[in-house]
Amino acid sequence: MAIRVSKVAPGVPMPDDRPLRSPPGPLHLVPLGNLASIVVPVIVIGANVVWQALVVPVPERPPPDPYRAPSAMQSLGLSVLVEPAGYVITTGTGTTRIVSCAGCANPHDPAALQQALRALKRDHPDEVTVVVVPNRTTSYEVLMQTVKASREDAEGMLFPQAIIAGLGE
């Protein structure tokens, strides 16, 4: 490199008048790609953390109440079995009641069933589910009559969510 002396300031070297050029050959973009492949996921994860922390706060769950009675959280487990001799009403608490009309032409009396279910509804006003379990010999008409009688009576709703279970033995 030749040093030329400036005419403006004596003794100060002047750079070459040649323009700076990059060396010939391909551009080396691999380091830039490596940097982008690291920086982009860090930015995305960081934005997600900030979004979760500032914008969408997660509500904390209250601790379970140890003094709450576990029976209050359990279902009654009400089932109405449709037997040839009448109805058998069972609950998950172990209570069994037989509603039948011995000697009647129709042992499946919907009014007697509604009366028994109304007594259970008074004791368990929040219960809404009853499982109706037909016998293999139960006719479709008796099954539908039982479902309708278990849903409501003259006083109002009894157990509106009637579930028909598989055929009993």
Helices and strands as residue ranges (DSSP letters): E 4-5, E 13-14, H 30-50, I 51-55, G 70-72, E 79-83, E 86-90, E 96-99, H 110-123, E 129-134, H 140-151, E 152-153, E 156-157, E 161-164
